[in-house]
Amino acid sequence: MYYKIIIPSLAAIAIIGTVAVFYALDIDNNISKEENPFVPEKTVFTDLPSMEIFESSEIKKFSSESDVIKFLQAQAVEDSRDFKYPRPTLAPFMSPVELQSRVIADSAMTASSRESASAPEPEPRHSGAFNFQMDESASRAWTAGEEPDFSATNVQVKNVDEPDFLKTDGKYVYIVFEKTLSIIDAYPAEDANIILKIALDIESQNLQNIFLNEDRLVIFYHSSSEDEIIPEFEFVPRTIHLPKTHAMILDVSDKDDPTIVNNYEVDGHFHNARMIDNFVYFVTTNGVHYPQPIIPRILESSGRAMTPDVFYFDNYERDYNFNTLTAIDVFSDYINSETFLMGNANTIYVSEKGFYITYQKNLPPHYYDTLKRQMFFDVVVPLLPKEIQVQITDIQNDPSMDWYQKWLAVSEILEDVYNKMPKNDKEKLIEQIEKELVRYGGSLQEHLKQTVIHKILLDDGNLKYDSKGEVPGWLLNQFSMDENEDRFRVATTNEFYTPDRGTTRYNAVYVLDEKLDIVGKLDRIAPDESIFSARFMGDRLYLVTFEQIDPFFVIDLSQDTPKILGELKIPGFSNYLHPYDDDHIIGVGRDTEEKNGRVTQLGIKIALFDVSNVNKPKVLDDIVIGNRYSHSEALDDHKAFLFDKNKNILSIPIQHTRYEQIDSSITSPERQFWYGFNVYALDTTNGFDLKGEIKHYDDRNNPRVHLSPRSFYIENVLYTVSPGYIKMNDIQDVEEEINSLSLGHSGGLIKYLE
């Protein structure tokens, strides 16, 4: 008896992939195996599904705001449709059952499910007036040539400053905390005092990002505005809040009376910033409210408003964002800004000539249709008899039929083949199809997790979009990227799952040219481990991966094809790598120990790696501080780390938490807490030598406020900053405290009106 089968999707065999589909047929056993050589000895498919048909590397500019709105609204409408073959779409590989369920779920997705992340532009308003308390002592200015030697913010790229909550010019220290700005006359240390504390009349927040350029201070803060919209098919207005980023420029030449030079208000959340020469470049991000898209705008304190040009690519993006890059001159009214419609900005890297925005690639939600089609034609069809392949090809090339008619014709052919197939041949075919689908999906999955990189050229405040590239995997942080002459280098970790191999993880280094095309790579580094730290230095990359031990790699980048020169395996790992000189690297992380196959983290570990022999790197010296309860912000924040070779000083914040059984009658141990800085001398002869510990507070005087620790020096004085204090100690004799200032609340009155 002949049972007619209705195959439910374009690639039912490939997608559903179950034996039951075939076993539901009544098989005619009159056809022999020799007449049906279905099962080849090796795989047939050679190429993975191309993603080029979904991508466009050519950037375009919208001619008007209305064009932006039309584009986004069209995307929202397309996203809500149930697309069928042959629409090009993308999706990660998953099991047949998962994939079929996902396709059904995607068919029900509508544009109205998107969350609102932006809203109409508010009426221009200006906020940022200062109210202050002033110390009676007068401020002093340096005479030319008298400036002392001092350390600046620990940054990744020379001449590219990074924002921080503390800046110094070698005489004065500027600290933002909560809503206040403190100006400290810091040198000489013996006479140090807070000469001014002023409060910003802004929304409650903890300020974190400032720049200092001569007598100009740039402070970033956020605000929000309210507006009303009427959602689609509703009749009652709904209040929405718009995020705003402010870049306030202050003239601090008169320390007793700073004045606002300008206050730029940019739509969006503050993401990150850099300062090069006199120009500050900062990125703000806005989600897209698809029913009523709102174009980011900029407002100056003078009242002038501007709307940056909006650039885009033709390819579909799952979740669009407005990423606005703005350049301002701290000494003039110059401002330049451009908005890019792309994925949400994540990690950035900035050189003196390029601003790189990266994010994880969002695959369009309807890739499943194309994936199903390609799986069918790449895996299933080549396993069928040659004459069947020819018939299917003829149908696919018939211009007189639409996709549905083509599939009906193909399904008729398949039904006839499967109903007549011998049982043994059918079982072998099913086994081969399942095997090849797993291989196919595994190869595809490895290439789906991509980091997108956008390059924007910088030139004295001018912005020019240059190129776009992609690399497999994801970035750890900004130190995973580097620009060196006309090459851009990237270190990534890639992880994916396949049914046959389970979870696969490895690391890779990619070399890209000026247009961000990959010209060289080194992959499969440290399988089953992840990158914990990276540092590019000229023609070398120092890379630390970790799972149970700390492999420290020296990688050569003198050619486009990277290669491993040397490797060192030691217990522990490094979260941050800092140059000592050309042949030595400082690593800061944790010590570990392995017991019974399990790895336990121990105290803070600082190591000095000797890479003078690149083929045999070694640890010249290391120290372990505290225990597993100890912590240092330098593990996560490079700005908390201070090292100066000429001063022979290394300062690192340390938090100790110990639990001791003081009284045997008490069941729970007593907590002992200590917060401060460990200060070391460091050279290649003696290694680490503890110069002293600087205690800032303990359980009894814990300020209970959030302020990241910092260290810097002015001449021969080490300044350490914590949530409670700024302490000044002699660099040569760290145990000698010269002065100390409280950074906490004074309990005094702040006048908001004169």
Summary of the structure (lengths in Angstrom):
residues: 754
radius of gyration: 31.2
end to end distance: 97.9
largest distance: 106.6
contacts: 2426
relative contact order: 0.11
helix: 17%
strand: 42%
